[in-house]
Amino acid sequence: MAEDLKKMYRTVMEDHFPDSMRISFGDQELVYRKRSWKFPDSRTGELIEKGLRYGENPGQESALYELVGGSLSLGGCRFIDPGSGLVSAIGEADMLQEGKHPGKINLTDLDNGLNILKYLMSKPAAVILKHNNPCGAAHGGSLSEAYHRANRADRIAAFGGCLVVNRALDRDTAALIAENYLEVVAAPDYEAGTLDILKGRPNLRIIQVPRIDRLADYVGRRFVDFKSLVDGGIIVQQSPLNQVLGAGDLKLAEASHDGKVYRVSREPTEQEMSDLLFGWFVEQGVTSNSVLYVKDECTVGIGTGEQDRVGVAEIAVFKAYQKYADALCFDRYGIPYKDLELAVEKGLRPAEEKEAIDGEAREANAGLRGAVMVSDAFFPFRDGIDVGLRQGVTAVVQPGGSMRDWEVIEACNEAGATMVLTGQRAFKH
């Protein structure tokens, strides 16, 4: 059975979806064309046409469609027009190395990476994604620094992930990438010599998305978002539109309760504001409920997809400690923290090695001291925000609007932290 499953992972499925698709909205229509790519067979050299490898799992047929015709305006909202393709417009020339050939998850990870990067175009930035959530995201003084920081933020989760960057990939960055295992690398361009380095990984999908350098143009544009139901029904919605683009769009937290006005006691510092904005931008690509911690424009801990806010805040803290310890362990011993932990349990390495790393992680609060906390929705109680404040978080960004905003403001003031409100929720499901 295991061999059968391995074979399924290697198999490119032939899908039975039509070559074109039309969706009517009353008297308006959008026209889509199915995407496929022709590549030479590795054995015969004969050109073979392939669509997506498969869907979310082997055994699920899947197809990618590009918007190629029509237009749509509803309720004063003009949705994105044809000719604006990013992932859906990738052609053979853009697949610089097909690797194992992309499936649905590879391209949805890439798409969500672009969704995040469109807010981070002012500096070199890197986002590594897995299962449609960022593992790590960072700005850097150079692209190689941005990638190093994003990878170090969660080295374990980044294994087999999708890297998306917003600058032409250079040799320094390519050399760092070659040390790790990724499934997808996407960039607007590749400098001379970088492809030779990256192609040392024959299964790596290397993709060029030329429009990445124009991603900022997509910030204010909406698309039609479909969700299919188990009964065959469909829910249609506008894509979200993030209204927070700069410091002027954030408001210092203030709330009234029993006739008393509560305000945070200080404004964010310049560095805190940079981190708050960076975190809110990354938040646009994280599955809800979610809480993030960010420091120096790099993610420290990312909690995703939980049912309660205090729980996801705790999970993000736990992950921050685990990833911090792993980075220390890998730097010191060249092995993952979990390998060290197992070796200590089996008596193959001295317990003092693990104890030292654990102690350093606790001493540094896993990098959370001085970090900012990001929440995609309001805190219904102060217990959620207290999770971050106890770790030394100094600033918080969240939508606001809870009946207990006053209580959350009091928690910040007690800790000497500040808080800003977006006035807008950022749920993503």
C-alpha positions in Angstrom: 0.0 0.0 0.0 2.9 2.4 0.8 4.4 1.8 -2.6 1.0 2.5 -4.3 0.7 5.8 -2.4 4.3 6.8 -3.5 3.4 6.0 -7.1 0.3 8.2 -6.8 2.4 11.1 -5.6 4.6 10.8 -8.7 1.7 10.5 -11.1 0.4 13.5 -13.1 -3.4 13.0 -13.4 -5.3 13.6 -16.6 -8.2 15.8 -15.7 -11.6 15.8 -17.4 -12.4 19.5 -16.9 -13.3 21.4 -20.0 -10.9 23.7 -21.9 -13.0 26.7 -21.2 -15.5 27.9 -18.5 -18.1 30.7 -18.5 -19.7 32.1 -15.4 -22.7 34.3 -15.9 -23.8 37.0 -13.4 -27.1 38.0 -14.8 -26.3 39.7 -18.1 -22.6 39.8 -17.4 -20.2 37.0 -18.1 -16.6 36.0 -17.2 -14.7 33.7 -19.6 -11.9 31.4 -18.4 -9.4 29.3 -20.3 -7.8 26.2 -18.8 -4.1 26.3 -18.4 -1.8 23.5 -19.4 1.9 23.3 -20.3 3.9 21.3 -22.8 7.2 19.8 -21.7 9.5 17.2 -23.2 9.2 13.7 -21.8 12.3 12.9 -19.7 12.7 9.5 -21.5 11.6 10.1 -25.1 12.0 13.9 -25.5 8.5 14.0 -27.0 6.4 17.0 -26.0 3.7 16.1 -23.5 0.8 18.4 -22.5 0.1 18.5 -18.7 -2.3 20.3 -16.5 -2.0 20.4 -12.7 -0.4 17.3 -11.2 -3.5 16.7 -9.0 -5.6 18.6 -6.5 -5.1 18.8 -2.8 -4.5 15.0 -2.6 -3.6 12.3 -5.2 -6.7 11.0 -6.7 -8.4 14.4 -7.0 -8.5 15.8 -10.5 -7.8 19.5 -10.7 -7.5 22.3 -13.3 -6.2 25.9 -13.4 -8.2 28.5 -15.2 -7.1 32.0 -16.3 -9.6 34.9 -16.7 -9.4 35.8 -20.4 -12.7 37.5 -21.3 -15.6 39.5 -20.0 -15.9 42.1 -17.2 -17.9 42.4 -14.0 -19.3 45.3 -12.1 -21.7 44.8 -9.2 -22.9 47.3 -6.7 -20.3 49.9 -7.7 -17.4 47.4 -7.4 -15.4 46.7 -10.6 -13.8 43.3 -10.3 -10.4 42.6 -11.8 -10.3 42.5 -15.6 -8.7 39.9 -18.0 -5.1 40.5 -18.8 -4.0 40.7 -15.2 -2.9 37.1 -14.7 -0.3 36.2 -12.2 -0.3 32.5 -11.2 -3.0 31.8 -13.7 -0.9 33.3 -16.6 2.2 31.2 -16.0 3.3 29.6 -19.3 6.0 27.2 -20.4 8.6 30.0 -20.6 7.9 30.9 -17.0 8.5 27.4 -15.7 12.2 27.6 -15.8 12.3 24.1 -14.2 9.1 22.1 -13.9 10.6 19.8 -11.2 8.0 17.2 -10.2 5.4 19.4 -12.0 3.1 21.6 -9.9 -0.1 20.6 -8.3 -2.9 22.7 -6.8 -1.2 23.3 -3.5 2.0 24.5 -5.1 0.1 27.2 -7.0 -2.2 28.2 -4.2 0.8 28.6 -1.9 2.4 30.8 -4.6 -0.8 32.8 -5.0 -1.0 33.5 -1.3 2.7 34.5 -1.2 1.9 37.1 -3.9 -1.2 38.1 -1.8 1.2 38.9 1.1 4.0 40.4 -0.9 1.8 42.9 -2.6 2.0 44.9 0.6 5.7 44.5 1.1 7.2 45.9 -2.1 9.1 48.8 -0.5 12.1 46.6 0.6 13.5 43.2 -0.4 11.1 40.6 1.1 10.7 36.8 1.3 7.7 34.7 2.2 7.9 30.9 2.7 4.5 29.2 2.7 3.2 25.7 3.5 -0.4 24.6 3.2 -1.5 28.1 2.1 -0.1 29.7 5.3 3.2 31.6 5.8 5.9 29.7 7.8 8.0 32.8 7.9 8.0 36.3 6.3 10.7 38.9 6.5 12.1 42.1 5.1 15.8 42.5 4.7 18.5 44.9 3.7 19.1 42.4 0.8 17.2 39.6 -0.7 19.5 37.0 0.8 19.0 38.5 4.3 15.2 38.5 3.8 15.3 34.9 2.8 17.6 33.9 5.7 15.4 35.6 8.2 12.2 34.1 6.8 13.7 30.7 6.8 15.2 31.0 10.3 11.8 32.1 11.6 10.5 28.5 11.1 13.2 26.3 9.6 11.2 23.1 10.2 8.0 24.2 8.6 9.8 25.7 5.6 11.0 22.2 4.6 9.3 21.4 1.3 7.6 24.8 1.2 7.1 27.5 -1.4 9.4 30.5 -1.4 8.2 33.7 -3.1 10.4 36.8 -3.3 9.9 40.3 -4.6 13.2 41.0 -6.2 15.3 39.3 -8.9 16.9 36.3 -7.3 20.7 36.8 -6.9 23.5 34.3 -6.5 23.8 34.8 -2.7 20.2 34.0 -2.2 20.3 31.1 -4.6 23.2 29.6 -2.6 21.2 29.8 0.6 18.2 28.2 -1.0 20.3 25.4 -2.4 21.2 24.4 1.2 17.5 23.6 2.0 14.7 21.6 0.5 11.9 23.6 -1.1 9.3 22.5 -3.6 8.7 25.9 -5.3 10.8 29.0 -5.8 9.2 32.0 -7.5 10.7 35.4 -8.3 10.2 38.2 -10.8 13.5 37.4 -12.5 16.7 35.3 -12.0 20.2 36.8 -12.3 22.9 35.2 -14.3 24.2 31.9 -12.7 21.3 31.5 -10.2 19.5 28.9 -12.3 22.6 26.7 -12.4 22.7 26.8 -8.6 19.0 26.1 -8.1 18.8 23.3 -10.7 21.1 21.3 -8.4 17.7 20.3 -6.9 16.1 18.5 -9.9 12.6 18.3 -8.3 12.4 22.0 -7.5 9.8 23.9 -9.4 11.5 27.2 -10.5 8.9 29.7 -11.6 9.3 33.2 -13.0 6.3 35.6 -12.4 7.3 38.8 -14.2 4.4 40.8 -12.8 5.8 40.4 -9.2 7.5 43.8 -9.7 4.1 45.3 -10.2 2.3 43.6 -7.3 1.6 46.9 -5.5 -0.9 47.6 -8.4 -3.1 44.7 -7.1 -3.6 46.2 -3.6 -6.8 47.9 -4.3 -8.3 45.4 -6.8 -11.0 42.9 -6.0 -11.7 39.5 -7.5 -14.7 37.2 -7.2 -14.2 34.6 -4.4 -16.0 31.3 -4.7 -16.5 28.7 -2.0 -18.1 25.4 -3.0 -20.3 23.6 -0.5 -20.5 19.8 0.1 -24.0 19.8 -1.4 -22.8 21.3 -4.7 -23.9 24.9 -3.8 -21.7 27.9 -4.0 -21.1 30.9 -1.8 -19.8 34.0 -3.7 -18.2 37.0 -2.1 -16.0 39.9 -3.0 -12.4 39.4 -2.1 -11.3 41.4 1.0 -9.9 44.9 0.6 -7.3 45.8 3.2 -7.8 49.5 4.1 -4.7 49.8 6.3 -1.8 50.8 4.1 0.2 53.1 6.4 0.5 54.5 9.9 -2.2 57.1 9.2 -4.8 54.3 8.8 -4.3 53.1 12.4 -5.9 54.7 15.4 -4.7 54.6 19.0 -7.0 52.3 21.0 -9.8 54.1 22.8 -13.1 52.8 24.3 -15.9 53.8 26.6 -17.3 51.8 29.4 -19.8 52.8 32.2 -19.3 56.5 31.3 -15.5 56.3 31.5 -13.1 56.7 28.5 -10.2 54.3 28.3 -7.1 55.1 26.2 -3.7 53.5 25.7 -1.1 55.5 27.5 1.4 56.0 24.7 1.9 56.0 21.0 3.9 53.3 19.2 7.6 54.0 18.6 8.8 54.2 15.0 10.1 50.6 15.1 6.9 49.4 16.7 4.8 51.0 14.0 7.0 49.4 11.3 6.4 46.0 12.9 2.7 46.6 13.4 2.2 47.4 9.7 4.4 44.6 8.6 2.5 42.1 10.8 -0.9 43.4 9.6 0.2 43.0 6.0 1.3 39.4 6.6 -1.9 38.8 8.5 -3.8 39.2 5.2 -2.5 35.8 4.1 -3.0 33.8 7.3 -5.9 31.4 8.0 -8.3 32.6 10.8 -8.4 32.6 13.8 -4.9 33.8 13.9 -2.4 35.6 16.0 1.1 36.6 14.9 4.2 37.9 16.7 6.6 40.1 14.7 9.9 41.7 15.6 12.2 43.8 13.3 9.9 43.1 10.4 10.2 39.4 10.7 7.7 36.9 12.0 8.6 35.3 15.3 5.5 33.1 15.8 2.5 32.4 13.6 -0.7 30.9 15.1 -3.2 29.8 12.5 -6.7 28.3 12.1 -7.7 28.0 15.8 -11.2 28.2 17.1 -10.5 30.5 20.1 -8.3 33.6 20.3 -6.5 32.8 23.6 -5.7 29.4 22.2 -4.2 30.6 19.0 -2.2 33.3 21.0 -0.8 30.5 23.1 0.0 28.3 20.1 1.9 31.1 18.5 4.0 31.5 21.7 4.7 27.8 21.8 5.8 27.8 18.2 8.0 30.8 18.8 9.9 28.9 21.6 10.1 25.7 19.5 11.5 27.5 16.5 13.9 29.7 18.5 15.3 26.6 20.2 15.6 24.8 16.8 17.5 27.8 15.3 19.9 27.8 18.3 20.4 24.0 18.1 21.0 24.0 14.3 23.5 26.8 14.6 25.3 25.1 17.4 25.2 21.4 16.6 24.0 21.3 12.9 20.9 19.2 13.8 17.2 20.0 14.4 16.1 20.5 18.0 13.8 17.5 17.8 16.8 15.3 16.9 18.7 16.6 19.9 15.7 16.0 22.1 15.4 12.4 20.9 19.2 11.8 21.2 19.0 13.0 24.8 16.1 10.7 25.6 18.1 7.8 24.3 21.2 8.7 26.2 23.2 9.4 23.0 23.9 13.1 23.9 24.3 14.8 27.3 21.1 16.3 28.7 23.1 19.5 29.4 23.1 20.4 25.7 19.3 20.5 25.5 19.0 22.2 28.9 21.4 25.0 27.8 19.3 25.6 24.6 16.0 25.6 26.6 17.5 28.0 29.1 18.7 30.4 26.4 15.2 30.3 24.7 13.6 31.1 28.1 16.1 33.9 28.8 15.3 35.5 25.5 11.6 34.9 25.7 12.1 33.2 22.3 12.6 36.7 20.7 9.1 37.8 21.9 10.4 40.4 24.2 10.0 43.7 22.4 7.9 42.1 19.6 4.4 43.2 18.5 1.3 41.2 18.5 -1.1 41.0 15.6 -4.7 39.7 15.8 -7.1 39.3 12.8 -10.1 40.0 15.0 -10.9 41.7 18.3 -10.1 40.2 21.7 -13.4 39.2 23.3 -11.6 39.0 26.7 -8.3 40.3 27.9 -7.0 36.7 28.4 -5.9 36.5 24.7 -3.8 39.7 24.8 -2.4 38.8 28.2 -0.7 35.8 26.6 1.5 38.1 24.5 2.0 40.8 27.1 3.4 38.2 29.6 6.0 37.4 27.0 7.1 41.0 26.8 5.1 42.2 23.7 5.2 46.0 23.6 2.6 46.8 21.0 -0.6 45.3 19.6 -2.6 45.8 16.4 -6.2 44.5 16.2 -9.5 45.6 14.7 -11.2 46.6 17.9 -15.0 46.6 18.4 -15.3 44.2 21.4 -17.6 45.1 24.3 -14.5 44.6 26.4 -12.1 46.8 24.4 -11.8 48.9 27.6 -10.5 45.8 29.5 -8.0 45.0 26.8 -6.8 48.7 26.9 -6.3 48.4 30.6 -4.2 45.2 30.1 -1.9 47.1 27.7 -1.6 50.1 30.1 -0.7 47.8 33.0 2.1 46.3 30.9 3.3 49.6 29.5 2.4 48.5 26.0 0.6 50.4 23.3 -2.2 49.3 20.9 -3.6 50.5 17.6 -6.9 49.6 16.0 -7.5 48.9 12.3 -11.3 49.2 12.4 -11.4 46.3 10.0 -11.4 42.5 10.5 -9.1 40.3 8.5 -10.7 36.9 8.5 -9.5 34.4 5.9 -11.1 30.9 5.6 
